[in-house]
Amino acid sequence: MSDLKSSVEVVGEPWKESQYYADAERWTFMFWNSDHLFRPYFDRLDLDNVVELACGHGRHSEMVAPMARQLTLMDIHEENLEVCRRRMERFEGVQVIRNNGYDFQPLEAESATAIFCYDAMVHFSPDLVASYLRDSARILKSGGMALFHHSNYDADPSQHYGMNPHARNKMTMETFHRYAAEAGLEVVQSTTLDWGDARDLDGLTLVRKL
């Protein structure tokens, strides 16, 4: 557990206060435009009880809230959650929870119909990715699905992930699929994605709890 906590500190510290949150508002549309791959993947989720992991300042939460009966926002930084509480106060059925950076506690087992994480897991170290996949299997209802935007960059683990293209952490499609299988999740659909001028830098993977 101490190793996971150390990984959370390394991964999370650069995002505690970052200009990126404001800059990223400009390309939020990319995730929700039907011309891009994200939206058709997302449209396969059951939005009855949705969990957003690493919600940041809530730019995606604001898009999902009108579509979901219940939406839970999770992030490790209280500063982000304060922004989200203000941003989301006009929506019903929304709760905002600070988590520990490696699982979905305190959410109950078999409580969620869907999980999604955009533009955040790409920065997570492999141990954190594996941990979240394991806990996804715990909180998802049978048949529930999770959609993860993750790295596909086979990085040198000896250097800080911030030195990699677009701060991508070490991960490959094959490793992600293996972690999902080890967690008891079925890969439903998966593809590589370009990010900026970096070919196949990312992955988009939809998994299901059987």
SULHUTA-V881725 format. One record per pair of residues at least 6 apart in sequence whose ideal C-beta (glycine too) atoms are under 6 Angstrom apart, sorted by the first residue. I is the first residue (numbers start at 1). J is the second residue. D is the distance in whole Angstrom. If there is no record, write none. Layout:
BEGIN
{{I,J,D} {I,J,D}}
END
This chain:
BEGIN
{{4,102,4} {7,125,5} {7,127,5} {7,128,5} {8,101,3} {8,102,6} {11,123,6} {11,124,6} {11,125,6} {12,76,5} {12,101,6} {16,77,5} {21,56,6} {21,57,4} {25,59,6} {28,59,5} {30,36,5} {31,38,4} {31,118,6} {32,39,6} {32,63,5} {37,204,6} {41,147,6} {41,204,6} {41,206,5} {45,114,4} {45,145,6} {46,113,4} {46,114,5} {47,67,5} {47,68,4} {48,69,5} {48,113,4} {49,70,4} {49,112,5} {49,113,5} {50,68,5} {50,71,5} {50,114,5} {51,72,5} {51,112,5} {51,115,5} {52,61,6} {52,73,5} {52,116,6} {53,74,6} {53,117,4} {54,75,6} {54,117,6} {54,120,3} {55,61,5} {55,73,4} {55,75,5} {55,84,6} {56,80,6} {57,83,5} {58,84,4} {58,87,4} {58,88,6} {60,118,5} {61,73,5} {64,71,6} {65,71,5} {65,91,4} {65,94,6} {69,93,6} {70,93,5} {71,94,5} {72,95,5} {73,84,5} {73,96,5} {74,97,5} {74,99,5} {75,81,6} {76,101,4} {78,98,6} {81,96,5} {81,98,6} {84,96,5} {85,96,5} {88,94,5} {102,128,5} {102,131,4} {103,131,6} {103,135,4} {104,135,5} {104,139,5} {107,139,5} {109,138,5} {110,141,5} {111,139,6} {112,139,5} {112,140,5} {112,144,6} {113,141,6} {113,144,5} {114,145,6} {115,136,6} {115,146,4} {116,147,4} {117,148,5} {118,149,5} {121,148,5} {121,150,5} {122,150,6} {122,151,5} {122,168,5} {122,202,6} {123,167,6} {123,169,5} {124,169,6} {125,169,5} {126,170,6} {130,179,5} {133,179,5} {133,180,6} {133,183,4} {134,183,5} {136,146,5} {137,183,5} {137,184,5} {137,185,6} {137,209,6} {140,209,4} {144,209,5} {145,206,6} {145,208,5} {146,207,5} {147,206,5} {148,205,5} {149,204,6} {150,171,6} {150,176,6} {150,203,5} {151,168,4} {151,169,5} {151,171,4} {152,173,5} {152,192,5} {152,200,6} {152,202,5} {152,203,4} {153,164,6} {153,168,4} {153,201,6} {154,172,5} {155,164,5} {155,170,4} {157,170,5} {161,167,6} {161,169,4} {165,198,5} {166,195,6} {173,203,5} {176,205,6} {177,187,5} {180,187,6} {180,207,5} {185,207,4} {186,208,5} {186,210,6} {187,207,6} {188,206,5} {188,208,5} {189,206,5} {190,205,4} {191,204,6} {192,200,4} {192,203,6} {193,202,4} {193,204,6} {195,201,4} {195,202,5}}
END
